[in-house]
Amino acid sequence: MVHQYKLNGYNIVLDTNSGSVHVVDEVAYDLIAAYPDHSREDLIAALLAKYADRPDVTAAELEQCVADVEALRDAGKLWSPDPYAGIAGVFKERSGDVVKALCLHVAHSCNLNCAYCFASQGRFQGERALMPFEVGRQALDFLIAHSGSRRNLEVDFFGGEPLMNWQVVKDLVAYARSVEGKHGKNFRFTLTTNGLLIDDEVIDFCNREMSNVVLSLDGRRETHDRLRVDYAGNGSYDRIVPKFQKLVAARGGKNYYIRGTFTHANPDFTKDLLHMADLGFTELSMEPVVCAPDDPAALTPEDIEIVKGEYELLAREMLRREREGRPITFYHYMLDLTEGPCIYKRVSGCGSGTEYMAVTPWGELYPCHQFVGDAQYRLGDVWKGVENTALREDFRACNAYARPECADCWARLWCSGGCAANAYHATGSIRGVYAPGCELFRKRIECAIMLKAAEAEEA
């Protein structure tokens, strides 16, 4: 399968199965588009007619262009066969029941009252609770015991607001450090926070122990304070931005990113993202809201079209800033065309429900944080392990080839079939498809590849 598109002056041809990307001139672009359905003679005749006003487009030049295209085809870089369809289902089987990452819900409580919160202000449709140290310790022991030969283990401290249970976070990190050497493991921690409780101690500890820190900010003051408010209805922008700036400045280049959410109120999210860049934050992410279709924050079909245009606008602005010596990183445009995700990752996806699980304050296991609180998606607990093995097998079967709607999608090996949680919330099935999310993902990948094309041209 070949996908072609034009963006920012580049004519881009992507071969889906090989991952090969070609930036070509207009004649070659048209030739590749028509090649599968035309004989060589008809193809050359049609292009000579189309480019009759171009003296450089001759029959001889077109013959050479056809030969070049056929050489790429023969080398497996255009219209390459799909070698993965028949074996997609066995990739996760090979990994067995190895668990590599946990999302620890150390706080099912939050000090903000964000209107669009998918987690019901941190409660996840249940009671407010803080994870006891004993539960967290058992979760870490469970991860070690079920990680097989994997050395690097990932743990996210999540909520709600995890800083509301700060002492337990610190104690769990200390416990992990005390046992990782004995078991031949290396823990890498991430903390996601709304920032209200950040102080100097939090900054020092995070910059010492956290491999990554995710900071929640939605952009401009008026955008952020529209929905990210406390229980008195007060916005949080002015309280958190100086703290985020201080933490990032002290981090010394260590991984972090600012994560925002855009809604129906700001589909022109590029203004918000660039505002965050102007505040000094260079590692950025803006995600579409996850909510019910009838929620006032939900994106409409008209919003989706605006957002796709915003992705293109953002890509052009990133190029401009790069040339001016003030680059920014956008999470969804992070793409490595030479040494990117292995084919296992491309086919199998994030590993939710198999390699990755969320842990509630009571020690229950769920496929990921977006399923927490939905009893039918409870896998087990950190003491007995996975008891709902049928559910785990359902998630193991999720891959880029598990959804019929993905069969003709050029982006399937970039998204790995999409997010199971988004599919479930949109269709009621983890093997469904969240169509608006697919549209946005394809546009992001097109923009990301265009940026790589520009990077290669300017190298």
N, C-alpha and C positions, 0 to 999 in steps of 0.2 A: 504494500500500500504506500502510495506517495501523496504527500500533502504539500500544496503550493499556496503561497500567499505573498502579498506585497505590503511592506511596512517601512515607513520612513525612508523611502528611496531604495530599499533593498528588495530584490527579487529572490525569494527564499524557497528552496525545495528541500523537503524533509522526507527521507525514506524511513518509514515507521519501524520496520523490523530490525534493520541494521543500526538505526540511530544516526545515519549519515546525514549531514547538513551540507547543502550546496548553495552558494550565493552566485547567481548567474546573471548574464545580461538579458535584455528583454527578448531577444530572438531565441536564445536557448530556453528561456522560461516557456515561451509559446510552443517550442518544439517538444519539450518534455510533456507538456499538457496534452498535446495532440498525438504523441507517438503511439500509445497503446491501441488506438482505434484507426490508424491510417497506414497505408503502405508507404514505403520510402518515397516512391514517385509522387503520390498524392500529397504527402507531407511537404516535400520540397516545393512542389507547384503552389500549394496554398500559401506557404511562407514567402515565396517570391512575389506572389500577388499582393500579400498584405504589406510587404516592405518594398513595394515598387519604387518608392521615392528615396530609398536608401541604396546608393551605388555600392556600398561596402557589403551588402547582402547579396551574394552571388550564389549560383548553383554549386560552385566548387566549395565555397565557405560552408554552405549548408550541408553538403556531403560530409565535410570534415566534422561538423557539429553532430550530425547523426552518428558518425563513427565514435566520437567522444562519449556520447550518451550511451551507446551500446557497450562501450568498454566499461563504463560505470555499472551498467546492468550486469555484465558478465563477471565483474569483480564483486558483486553482491552489495552494491551501494545505491542501486535504484531498483525498485520493484523486487526487492529481495524476498525470498520465501520466509514463511513464519516457522521457525524451528521450535517454538515454545508451546504451541497450542496443545500438543499431545502429552506434554509432561508437566504442564502448569500445576496440576493437582497433586503431584508428588513432592514438590519443593518443600512444603511445610511438613510433610510426613517425615522427611529426612531429618528434620530438626527435633523430632520426637516431642517430648513435653518440656523442653528446656524453656525456662523463663529468664529473660534478660533485663527486664525493667519493671518497676512498680511506680505507680502514682499514689503517694500516701496522702490521703485526705486527713491531714492533721487537725483541721478545723472545719466542722460543718456549721460555721457561723461566720458572720461578716460584719464589719463596722461601716459598710456602705449599704445603700438600699437602691442599687442600680435597677432601673425600670426594666431593662431588657435581659436581666440575668437568667441564663438558662438553668442555673442551679437554685432558683428560688431564694435569692439572697444568701446563698451558701448552705441552705438546709437540704437541698436535693430532695424536695418533696417529703422530708421527714422531720425529725426532731433536731434541734440545735445540739451540738455535741463537740467536745474536744477529744482527740485521740489520746488515751493514756500511754505513757512510755512503754508499759508492758505489751500493749498491742503492737506498737511500732517496732519494738524489739523482735517480737515474734514474726512480724512481716519481713524484717531483714533476715532473720534466720530462715524463713521460708524461701526467700529469694536465693540465698546462698545454697540451700539444700537442693533447689530445683534448677540451678544454673548450669549444671553439667560442667563441661570443660571451659566454658566461657569465663574469661578473666575480668573483663570490664563490665560492671553492672551499673545500671542507671536508676536513680531514685529522684523523683520529683516531689517536692513539698508543695502541696496544693490545698485549696479550700473551695469555698469560703476564703477567708484570709488567714494564711498560715502563721503570720506574725502574732495572731491572737493566741497562739500556742507555742510561743517562741522558746521557752525553756525545754519543751519536749523536742523541738527541732534540734536544738544544740545537743541535747543528751543523746538523741539518735545518731547524730553525726559522730559524736565521741564514741558511742558503742561500735558503730561500723568501723571506725578507724582502729579500734582495739582488737577487732577480730579479722580484718581483711587479710592481714599478712599470714595468719595461721591457716587460712583457707585458700591462699593464693589468688585472692580477688582484689580488685581495685574499684572502689565506689566513686562514681561521679554524680554529684548532686546538683539539682536545679531548684530554685525557689521562684515562685510566681507571687507577686504582691501588688496590692493597690497603693502601697507607699505610705499610708497614713501613719504607721507605727515605726517607720524607719528612723533610727537615730545612729549615733556614732558607733555604738556597740554592734548594731545590725550591719552597718557598712563594713566595719573591720572584719567581722566574722564571715560575712558573705564573700568578701574579696579574698579571704584566706581559704575558705572551704567550698564555696559553690563554683562548680565549673561553668555554670550559666545562671543568670538572673533575668527573669522576665518581668518587666515593669509595665503596668497597665495605665495607658494614657490615650485618650481618644482624639487628641489634636488641639485645635484652638480652644480658648477658654469657653466660648459660647457653645461649642460642640460638646466638649467634655462635661461641662456643668449642666447640660440639658438633661442628662440621664444618670451621670455618676455622682449621686448626691448621698449625703448621710441621712440618718433617720429624722433629722430636723428639716430636711429639704435643702440643706446648704451644699453648694458645689464644693468639689475637692481640689480643683485645679491649683489654686494659689497655695494650698498646703503641701501638695506633693511635688510640684515641679522643682522647687529648690532642692528638695531631698533627692530626687532622681539625679539632678545635675551634680550634686555633691558625691553621690554614690558612684556615678559613672566616671567622674574626674579622678576619684581615688582608686578606681578599678585597674588603671594602668594597662588598658588594652585587653584585659581579660573579657571573655565572652559575656555579652548581655544583649538584650534587644528590648526596644519599646514596642509594646503590642497594643494596637488600637482596634476598635470595632466601629465599622460604619453601618448606618441604618438608613431607613427611608428619609430621615431628616438631612443626611449629608452624603448622598451618592457621589457628589463631587469631592470625594475624600482626599484627592491629591492636595487640596489646599491645607487640609489638616496634617497630612503626612509631611509636607514641606515646612509647615509651621514647626513641627517637632524637630526637623532637621535644622531649622534656623535657631532653635533653642540649644543646639550643640549635640544633639543625638544623631549618630550616624548609622546605627543598626536598627532597622525599622521594620515593622510588620503592621498591616492593616487588614483585618479579617471581616468578611460580611457577617452580619448579625445572624445568629441561630435562634429562631423563634417560630411560633405558630404563624401560618399564613394570614390569619386575621388579626394578628398583633399590630398595633399602630407603628411599630418599629420595622415591620417586615418590608423587605424590598419588593417592589412591584415589577412587572415586566418592563415598564418604562424605565425604572431605576436600573435594571440590568443593562439596558442599552447605554445608559449614561455611564455606568461603571466601566463597561468595556472601553468606551472612549477615554475614560480617566486612566485606565491602565496604559494606553498608548501615550497619553499626555505625560504620565509619570516617566515612562521609558525615555522619552525625548528630553525631559528635564534632567534625568539622571545622566544622560550623555553630556548635556550642557555643563552640569556641575563637575563631571569628571574632567572635562577639558579645561575647566577653570581651576582645577586643583583642589576641589572641595567635594570629594566623592561621598556618596551614601550607599548603603547596602539595603536592598529591599528583600525581605525574607523569601517572597515568592518568585523572585528573579534570580535566586542563587542556583546556578546551573553549571555543571562541569561536563562539557561535551567529550572530554577525553578520558577522565577517570571518575566518572560519576557513579551512581548506585549500581551495584552488581545486578546481574539478571535475576537473582533470587529476590532482591528487594523490589526490582521493577515489576516482577510478576506477582509477588506475594503481598506487597503493601506493608502497612505499619505494624502488623503483628498483634493487633488488639485481640484479646480473648485467647491468645495462644502464648506468644512471647512477652506480651505486655498486658498488665492488669492494673486495675485501680483497687485501692484498699480503703474501706470506710473506717470511721473512728471505732467501730465495733469489730473490725477485723474481717469483714465480709469482702469477698473478691467479686469484682465485676469486670467485664471486658475492657472498658475504659471509663473515664470520668463522665462521659455523656450518657452512659447507661445506669449510673449509680442511682439507686432509689426505685428502679423498675424491677420488681421482684422476679419477673420471669427471666431476667438476665443475670440473676445471681449465680455465680459459678461454684461458690463454696466459701471456705474461710481459710485464714492463714494457719490454723491448727490442723485441720483435716485435709487441706489442699483442695484441689478441684474435684468436686463430687458430681457436678452436672457435666459429665463428659460428653453427652450428646450435644450440648450447647457449644462446648469447646470445638467439637468436630464441625459444627456449622460454621464457626468462624475460621477454622482451618481451611474450609473449602472456599472461602472468599478469596478471590484473586482477580487478575485482570481479564480472565476468561470465564468467570463465573456468571457474568451478566450478559444476556443476549444483546442488550442495547449497546454493549461495548464492542461488539464484533466488528463493526465498520468504523470505529473511532480511531483516528490517527494518533490520538494522545494516550491510548490505553497503557502503553509501557512507560509513560511519564507519571500517570496518576495511580497506576496499579489497580484500577477498577474503582477508585474513589473511596470516600469515607463511609464505612459501614453504619456509623451512627447517623450521619446525615441522610443516608438512604433509608434507614429505619424510620426516622422522624418524618420523612417526606412521603414514604410509601407503605410503611408498616412492615417492611422486610429488609433485613440486612443485605439482601441480594438485589434490592431495588436500585433505582438510579434517581439521584436528586438532580433533575435536569438543569435548573438554573446554575447550580454549582459546577456542572460540566461545562456550561457555556463560559463561565468566568475562568475556570481552570485552563481551557483551551486558549483563551485570549492571553492569560498570563504566560503560558509557555511560548506562544508566538512572540510576545514582547521580550521574554528572556533570551530566546534564540537570536532575535534581532540585535540585542545588546552584545551578544557574543560575536555576531558578524561585524558590528562596528568596532569592537575591541580588536578583532583580528585585522581589520583593514587599517587601523591606526597603529598597530604594533610596529 
